[in-house]
Amino acid sequence: LQITNVPNDYESILIAGKEMLKLGVKNIIISCGKDGSLYISNQDLFKATVPEGKLIDSVGAGDSMVAGFIAGIVKGESEKETYLLASASGTATAFSEALATSEEISTLMNKIKIERI
């Protein structure tokens, strides 16, 4: 499912996310680049910040975010903790020359703020 021509503002993103939920999607993470990301589900709506750091290479950051999300689900974490792990995984990879290490991810988990919106 691809949604095109959506302006990069939260209101439009949330409208598109809610439409995706109606189509049966269960968990949605939308990257907003340097502005963080959004998590949308039928149960919750969260925003994650991006901590201070230098973008080195964003290749693989989205894949790392998905991997972190799946790891959180497998561990039985809450939606908020799963989203935090996903955000830290993607950010750590973007701040690295290769895929992020578990140490880098753990460090960023203490710096990322997740807020319910």
C-alpha positions as a Python dict, from the first residue, in 0.01 Angstrom:
ca = {
    (1, 'L'): (0, 0, 0),
    (2, 'Q'): (149, 332, -104),
    (3, 'I'): (0, 672, -35),
    (4, 'T'): (127, 949, -259),
    (5, 'N'): (99, 1327, -259),
    (6, 'V'): (75, 1353, 121),
    (7, 'P'): (226, 1679, 252),
    (8, 'N'): (493, 1638, 521),
    (9, 'D'): (285, 1773, 808),
    (10, 'Y'): (151, 1568, 1097),
    (11, 'E'): (-217, 1633, 1034),
    (12, 'S'): (-203, 1497, 679),
    (13, 'I'): (15, 1206, 789),
    (14, 'L'): (-230, 1114, 1065),
    (15, 'I'): (-523, 1125, 824),
    (16, 'A'): (-339, 891, 586),
    (17, 'G'): (-242, 663, 877),
    (18, 'K'): (-603, 638, 996),
    (19, 'E'): (-709, 546, 643),
    (20, 'M'): (-449, 268, 643),
    (21, 'L'): (-588, 137, 974),
    (22, 'K'): (-934, 118, 814),
    (23, 'L'): (-779, -102, 543),
    (24, 'G'): (-656, -350, 806),
    (25, 'V'): (-300, -236, 873),
    (26, 'K'): (-219, -306, 1241),
    (27, 'N'): (100, -106, 1310),
    (28, 'I'): (224, 196, 1119),
    (29, 'I'): (555, 374, 1164),
    (30, 'I'): (607, 681, 951),
    (31, 'S'): (951, 835, 934),
    (32, 'C'): (960, 1214, 935),
    (33, 'G'): (1338, 1233, 888),
    (34, 'K'): (1509, 1480, 1121),
    (35, 'D'): (1170, 1551, 1281),
    (36, 'G'): (1144, 1196, 1420),
    (37, 'S'): (866, 953, 1345),
    (38, 'L'): (507, 865, 1423),
    (39, 'Y'): (357, 536, 1538),
    (40, 'I'): (-10, 471, 1471),
    (41, 'S'): (-218, 172, 1578),
    (42, 'N'): (-577, 115, 1680),
    (43, 'Q'): (-465, 137, 2044),
    (44, 'D'): (-215, 424, 2045),
    (45, 'L'): (-56, 718, 1870),
    (46, 'F'): (304, 813, 1955),
    (47, 'K'): (569, 1054, 1832),
    (48, 'A'): (942, 988, 1871),
    (49, 'T'): (1212, 1254, 1875),
    (50, 'V'): (1552, 1224, 1710),
    (51, 'P'): (1838, 1273, 1956),
    (52, 'E'): (2147, 1480, 1887),
    (53, 'G'): (2381, 1303, 1650),
    (54, 'K'): (2535, 1314, 1307),
    (55, 'L'): (2363, 1152, 1012),
    (56, 'I'): (2629, 938, 850),
    (57, 'D'): (2428, 714, 619),
    (58, 'S'): (2054, 656, 617),
    (59, 'V'): (2081, 343, 401),
    (60, 'G'): (1942, 57, 605),
    (61, 'A'): (1789, 281, 873),
    (62, 'G'): (1434, 189, 775),
    (63, 'D'): (1519, -180, 766),
    (64, 'S'): (1681, -146, 1111),
    (65, 'M'): (1368, 26, 1238),
    (66, 'V'): (1152, -263, 1116),
    (67, 'A'): (1395, -515, 1270),
    (68, 'G'): (1381, -331, 1603),
    (69, 'F'): (1002, -329, 1590),
    (70, 'I'): (988, -702, 1523),
    (71, 'A'): (1240, -765, 1804),
    (72, 'G'): (1017, -572, 2045),
    (73, 'I'): (713, -776, 1944),
    (74, 'V'): (904, -1104, 1983),
    (75, 'K'): (1021, -994, 2330),
    (76, 'G'): (660, -920, 2429),
    (77, 'E'): (723, -550, 2489),
    (78, 'S'): (444, -291, 2506),
    (79, 'E'): (365, -89, 2194),
    (80, 'K'): (552, 208, 2340),
    (81, 'E'): (865, 6, 2425),
    (82, 'T'): (853, -171, 2088),
    (83, 'Y'): (833, 165, 1911),
    (84, 'L'): (1122, 296, 2123),
    (85, 'L'): (1337, -2, 2024),
    (86, 'A'): (1242, 48, 1659),
    (87, 'S'): (1326, 419, 1674),
    (88, 'A'): (1659, 359, 1845),
    (89, 'S'): (1752, 85, 1595),
    (90, 'G'): (1681, 302, 1292),
    (91, 'T'): (1851, 608, 1437),
    (92, 'A'): (2158, 413, 1548),
    (93, 'T'): (2203, 277, 1196),
    (94, 'A'): (2165, 627, 1047),
    (95, 'F'): (2434, 751, 1287),
    (96, 'S'): (2671, 462, 1195),
    (97, 'E'): (2884, 368, 897),
    (98, 'A'): (2733, 18, 904),
    (99, 'L'): (2443, -149, 1078),
    (100, 'A'): (2406, -39, 1438),
    (101, 'T'): (2537, -246, 1726),
    (102, 'S'): (2322, -341, 2026),
    (103, 'E'): (2535, -106, 2239),
    (104, 'E'): (2462, 190, 2008),
    (105, 'I'): (2092, 104, 2012),
    (106, 'S'): (2085, 81, 2393),
    (107, 'T'): (2258, 417, 2426),
    (108, 'L'): (2004, 586, 2200),
    (109, 'M'): (1708, 427, 2380),
    (110, 'N'): (1798, 651, 2675),
    (111, 'K'): (1801, 961, 2454),
    (112, 'I'): (1488, 920, 2244),
    (113, 'K'): (1167, 1065, 2383),
    (114, 'I'): (840, 891, 2305),
    (115, 'E'): (526, 1090, 2370),
    (116, 'R'): (163, 996, 2331),
    (117, 'I'): (-22, 1236, 2102),
}
